[in-house]
Each structure stands twice: as structure tokens, then as C-alpha cells.
């Protein structure tokens, strides 16, 4: 990708990427506060300010690399701190705290699909083409974040969901993977393995969006 194309792509992609990552993390913090953990609230992480959630590698470098290389667009933000011991019912409430992030991405994917459809219905509008391009990025990044985070690998949200649902012994064994989870994910990201896992799952999400919105 040439420099001028990359700059144009970044300009279109910046807003949907920042919204996807920021709302994902804020949703975790909000639900954690609802169930009794005030950690994220006290640290100012229940916020729509992207600067509070940016991780230099996961939020900036990795998405730029994936855009430039034409691979699957994904990234992550600085995780919202959650003290699971402070939740009213730690094992049970962990499920809802973990699901809050992917649920926010699903809602945003629906919202961007609606914007895409509106732009598609008004092709002569000056904003139609950039809005469709921005909406496409919004759909893609939110679909990827949702599917990626539902993988049962701690510290991903799917790993937390699995820990919440598994019997105590199996949950403890899975939770022990967490210190190594991000290294495993980065390894998978720079090989074709992650693409093999995500592509069919993303196909299901895109099919649902196509059926619902006719795009």
C-alpha cells in the first residue's frame, strides 16, 4: 500500500477503530461497577475518552500493520482493571463482565451496518462513499473484536467466560494459562493459524448482518 493510500485508509479507519476498542473496554468497567467492583471507576477507565484506553502496540501499531499488509484488521486496548474478588458473586458475575465487551462490539457492528445501508440508499450524497468505507471498517473491526474475544483463551473474554462456566478444578487449570495468553495470541496473529480460526466464524457474522440489513 502506497503512503497516500495508507493515510487515506487511516483517516477513514481511525474513528471506527477507536470507538470499537474504547466502548469495548468501557463496557467491561461499567458492568464490573454494576456488580460491585469499583476499580475501573476509581481509575477513570469507565470513559469514552480513547486516550484512557490506548495501548501503543495493540491500539496503534498492530492495526496499522494489519491495514498496511492487508490482513485481518484487529487490535486491542489497555485492559480495564477488574478485581473479580470485589464482585458480588465473583464466579457468576465474571461471566457478565466478560461478555460486556463482545456484546458492545456486536451492537456497534449492527450500528455501522445500519449506517452502511443508509449510505447505500443515498448514493448521490456527498458523504455516501466515505460513510460506506468507514462503515465497512466499523463492521469489520467490531466483528473481529467480538469473535476474537470470544475465543476461550485467557485473558481474552472468552477465556473468562469459560473460567466462569467450568467446574472449579478445570476453571483453575484454564486460568493458569492467562500469563501466557497474549504471547500465544501474538504468535497466532503473525501466522496463518488465527486467520484459519477467525475466517469461518466471521463469515457467520457477516451472513447475519447481510440477512438483517441487506448489505
C-alpha positions as a printed Julia matrix, in Angstrom:
215×3 Matrix{Float64}:
   0.0     0.0    0.0
   1.41    3.41  -1.03
   1.77    6.24   1.51
  -1.13    8.36   0.22
  -3.43    5.32   0.23
  -2.3     4.42   3.75
  -3.02    7.96   5.01
  -6.48    7.89   3.43
  -7.16    4.48   4.96
  -6.04    5.66   8.42
  -8.28    8.74   8.17
 -11.3     6.55   7.38
 -10.44    3.8    9.87
  -9.44    5.88  12.9
 -12.93    6.69  14.21
 -14.45    3.19  13.96
 -11.33    1.55  15.43
 -11.15    3.94  18.39
 -14.89    3.59  19.07
 -14.72   -0.21  18.85
 -11.85   -0.51  21.3
 -12.92    2.28  23.68
 -16.54    1.18  24.1
 -15.43   -2.45  24.48
 -13.26   -1.61  27.48
 -15.7     0.92  28.97
 -18.44   -1.74  28.82
 -16.32   -4.1   30.93
 -15.79   -1.38  33.53
 -19.44   -0.36  33.62
 -20.71   -3.91  34.16
 -18.0    -4.57  36.77
 -19.17   -1.47  38.67
 -22.78   -2.68  38.41
 -21.77   -5.94  40.1
 -19.79   -4.25  42.87
 -16.2    -3.72  41.64
 -15.32   -0.02  41.65
 -11.7    -0.48  40.45
 -12.19    0.72  36.86
 -14.44    3.58  38.0
 -11.9     4.8   40.57
  -9.14    4.72  37.93
 -11.23    6.72  35.44
 -11.49    3.84  32.98
 -15.28    3.95  32.57
 -14.79    6.64  29.96
 -15.36    7.28  26.26
 -12.02    9.12  26.1
  -9.84    6.9   23.84
  -6.66    8.2   25.5
  -7.6     6.36  28.69
  -7.7     3.02  26.85
  -4.94    3.2   24.21
  -2.26    0.52  24.23
   0.61    1.66  21.96
   1.09   -1.76  20.36
  -2.42   -3.19  20.36
  -4.31    0.03  19.53
  -1.91    1.74  17.13
   0.95   -0.39  15.78
  -0.89   -3.68  15.24
  -3.96   -2.2   13.46
  -1.65   -0.13  11.23
   0.39   -3.23  10.37
  -2.74   -5.23   9.56
  -4.08   -2.37   7.4
  -0.77   -1.98   5.56
  -0.35   -5.73   5.0
  -3.98   -6.29   4.05
  -4.57   -8.97   6.68
  -7.41   -9.33   9.18
  -7.9    -5.96  10.89
  -7.71   -6.3   14.64
  -6.14   -4.87  17.75
  -6.81   -4.33  21.43
  -6.82   -1.65  24.09
  -5.28   -1.46  27.56
  -7.4    -3.91  29.58
  -9.78   -2.39  32.09
  -8.73   -3.49  35.62
 -11.29   -5.76  37.25
 -10.98   -7.07  40.8
 -13.11  -10.17  40.5
 -12.93  -10.74  44.25
 -14.87   -7.49  44.72
 -17.82   -8.68  42.63
 -20.98   -9.68  44.5
 -20.66  -13.24  43.17
 -17.19  -13.49  41.57
 -17.57  -16.7   39.55
 -21.09  -15.92  38.34
 -20.63  -12.17  37.75
 -17.36  -12.76  35.86
 -19.46  -14.15  33.0
 -21.39  -10.89  32.52
 -18.33   -8.67  32.95
 -16.51  -10.69  30.27
 -19.46  -10.74  27.85
 -19.99   -6.97  28.1
 -17.11   -6.2   25.74
 -18.09   -8.54  22.88
 -21.74   -7.5   23.32
 -20.76   -3.85  22.8
 -18.91   -4.84  19.61
 -21.96   -6.7   18.33
 -24.15   -3.63  18.89
 -21.6    -1.41  17.15
 -21.41   -3.81  14.2
 -25.2    -3.5   13.89
 -24.95    0.31  14.09
 -22.25    0.5   11.39
 -24.27   -1.89   9.2
 -27.22    0.49   9.53
 -25.02    3.46   8.55
 -23.76    1.46   5.56
 -27.32    0.71   4.49
 -28.34    4.38   4.8
 -25.36    5.45   2.69
 -26.15    2.73   0.18
 -29.72    4.07  -0.12
 -28.43    7.57  -0.87
 -25.57    7.0   -3.34
 -25.7    10.54  -4.74
 -24.93   12.09  -1.35
 -21.5    13.72  -0.99
 -20.91   11.66   2.16
 -22.14    8.32   0.77
 -18.78    6.89  -0.34
 -16.7     7.87   2.73
 -19.51    6.79   5.06
 -19.74    3.41   3.34
 -15.97    2.95   3.59
 -15.95    3.99   7.26
 -18.93    1.74   7.98
 -17.18   -1.19   6.33
 -14.19   -0.7    8.63
 -16.56   -0.37  11.6
 -18.31   -3.6   10.72
 -15.02   -5.43  10.21
 -13.21   -4.27  13.35
 -16.22   -4.89  15.59
 -16.88   -8.32  14.09
 -13.23   -9.28  14.54
 -13.05   -7.96  18.1
 -16.23   -9.79  19.06
 -15.19  -13.13  17.55
 -11.56  -12.83  18.69
 -12.5   -12.0   22.26
 -14.9   -14.93  22.47
 -12.07  -17.42  21.87
 -11.64  -19.49  25.07
  -8.11  -18.27  25.74
  -7.4   -16.29  28.93
  -7.05  -13.31  29.21
  -9.5   -12.92  26.32
 -13.13  -12.5   27.31
 -13.96  -15.99  26.06
 -11.36  -17.37  28.45
 -13.04  -15.53  31.34
 -16.42  -16.88  30.22
 -15.0   -20.41  30.19
 -13.48  -19.94  33.66
 -16.87  -18.75  34.9
 -18.72  -21.75  33.46
 -16.26  -24.57  34.11
 -16.16  -26.58  37.36
 -13.62  -25.15  39.87
 -10.78  -27.57  39.11
 -10.96  -27.14  35.32
 -11.5   -23.38  35.72
  -8.32  -23.12  37.83
  -6.31  -25.07  35.25
  -7.53  -22.84  32.4
  -6.89  -19.66  34.4
  -3.23  -20.67  34.81
  -2.75  -20.04  31.08
  -3.51  -16.32  31.47
   0.09  -15.05  31.92
   0.97  -16.64  28.57
  -2.28  -15.9   26.73
  -1.2   -12.72  24.96
   2.05  -14.3   23.77
   0.04  -17.19  22.34
  -2.33  -14.73  20.65
   0.5   -12.66  19.13
   2.1   -15.86  17.8
  -1.21  -16.91  16.24
  -1.7   -13.4   14.81
   1.59  -13.48  12.91
   0.91  -16.91  11.48
  -1.98  -18.13   9.37
  -3.48  -20.05  12.29
  -5.53  -17.15  13.65
  -6.94  -16.49  10.2
  -7.98  -20.14   9.88
  -9.82  -19.87  13.2
 -11.47  -16.48  12.67
 -12.43  -16.61   8.99
 -15.33  -19.13   9.2
 -16.65  -17.51  12.39
 -16.54  -14.07  10.79
 -18.35  -15.49   7.78
 -21.28  -16.36  10.05
 -21.35  -12.82  11.49
 -21.26  -11.22   8.04
 -24.01  -13.55   6.84
 -26.24  -12.48   9.75
 -25.57   -8.79   9.05
 -26.31   -9.34   5.37
 -29.62  -11.02   6.17
 -30.65   -8.34   8.67
 -29.6    -5.25   6.74
 -29.45   -6.42   3.15
 -25.87   -5.31   2.61
